[in-house]
Every structure is written in C-alpha cells, then in structure tokens.
Amino acid sequence: MASFYESGLLVGQPAWHGLGTRIENGFISPREALELAGMNWRVETEPCYLSDGTRVPKTMITRRNTDGMILGTVGDRYHPLQNEDAFNWFEPFIENKSASFETAGSLKDGKVVWVLAKTNIETLEVSKNDPIESYILLSHSHDGTLSIRGGFTGIRVVCNNTLSQAHNSSSSKLIRMKHTKNTKLALEKVQEIMDLGEKDFIATVDQYKFLASKSINKKDLERYVNLVLKTSDDEEKEVRKSTLERIEYLFENGQGNELAGKTYYGAYQAINEYLNYEQGRTQDSRLYNLWFGTNQNVDIKALDIANNMASGLI
C-alpha cells in the first residue's frame, strides 16, 4: 500500500488510485460515507510542552482521539474542522441530488483529508468524444499545513487526468478558510457561491476549447515545456532534458492524445498526464502534489503559458 494513503472510499473508477472501500452508489448519507472511508475519528487539541515541562506559549498539538496519533503543532487559535463536519457539508448536495460522493480519504496518517463529490453539472466536451466532468473538492489538514479549501475541479474522463482548478480559481478563493471557531458558519455559506464555481468551470473548459483550436509545432512544443519547467540550476539541465523527451513522447502517444491532437491543448495535456502519472515515486504522492503541493503551481503555470503562447502573447 502506498505510504501516503491511510484509508478512504471510492465509487467506480477512482480519481485517486484505487485504494480504499469501493461502493456502487455515491448517493449515501454523510455518516455512512464517513464510516466507509474509515474516517470516523475526531481531532483534539492539547497544550504543547517541552521535555522539561515548560509550556510552549501560543502553541497546541493536534491529536487523533482513537489512537493518540500526534498530527501536528498549531497556534492556540486553531480549531480543527472535524471529519464529520467536512462530510456533513455535502449533505445539501446529496439530498437534492446535485452531487454524490465520489472519493474521500485520509493521507499521511490523518494529517491531510479530502472529500470529492461528482456534480450533476452537464458533462462538457473540449472536442468530440473528449469529455470533462465536474467535481466538488473539499480538503483540509489536521496538522496546520493547509487551510480549508474547496471548489470545483475537472477530471478528463478519457484518461482520468485531474485538472487542477479547485484550489486556484476565482470562485475557490472565496471559499478558502482558516481553522477558527467560525469555520462551521463559514462552511454553511459556501453554497451561496457554488453558482460562481460552476461558471468558472464552464469558463475553464472554454479555455481548453480555445487551446484545442490552436496547432503547435515541435519547436514551439519544446519552447512551451522549457518555459513551464524552466530552472536556473545548471545541474538540473539533464533532468529537464529527460523530462522534455518524456513529455514529447506523451504528446505523441499519451492517453487521449488522438483526441487532443497536435494542439496547445494536447501539449497541456501531455504535461498534465506527466504530473498525474509519472512525476514522483508513487501515484498517491503525484496526485497529492497536483492537488495540494508543488505540482499544483506547475499545472496552473502550464495552462497560463499555453494560453499566452496560443494567443501570440509570448
């Protein structure tokens, strides 16, 4: 089992990597989803002390109540968002059939958790037979490293590529929150801006359609990859060269490349596929980095540069 992944659930073909409890239908109660995901535990905060008994000021530790696992150190104003509350946030969507649970899980021994629900927003096609489906992603950490973040994200159905939008779109910024005592109230208001998230998702697919309408040649593909992965360290040149060769291969032979074509969308998808399936040691670490870590910034950069090159701006 991959080292990042602790427990979780999934419906059908997973957006994570296949580990966890499989269920047939995501229209289940938050309580049931919580239990099936193995995330029915709470996080408690306790004062932090040095080995000599001195209390560390303005510092608390977070601890899991079931096994005493210490998850992290946080400030004294930190209030954990309990897993139960994270799942319950989706209840209105489940009840009115506007979304259903797709995956959820606990990573790094409970330090990071997420819930992903598939929406009933109409599937959009970038080109014929190349659909992208819309999901709602809610993620947060129990070790103080991530704020509570949520929003829409897209998954390219043909190859199950995650398109990293949920944490970076304008609508997502509206629902990024700190771990405070008012968190639950803030979450209750999130539904008011979900319409903006849907509009943002549609606008993003429109960007993909634009990229799919613009052809790219081999020289510009190489320039595109170098711009996205540019580094000033000489020692990285060989690594960058091998990465370029791999992305060029994915551009020609990757999953769904015949649908994306020799376009800027195909170039972006080659980098996205590389981030999803090849960079990093394990599949769960790759998707963790794409959703939460450094690869998230690379994915955003890749989309921005593709749009600028396709528009003739750079």
JOLIN-V402540 format. One record per helix or strand. SS is the DSSP state (helix for helix, strand for strand). FROM is the first residue (numbers start at 1). TO is the last residue. If there is no record, write none. Layout:
SS	FROM	TO
SS	FROM	TO
This chain:
strand	5	11
strand	21	23
helix	30	36
strand	43	49
strand	55	64
strand	70	75
helix	83	88
helix	91	95
strand	99	107
helix	108	110
strand	112	119
strand	124	127
strand	130	141
strand	148	156
strand	161	163
helix	170	173
strand	177	177
helix	183	188
helix	190	212
strand	215	215
helix	218	228
helix	234	253
helix	257	260
strand	263	263
helix	264	277
helix	283	291
helix	294	310
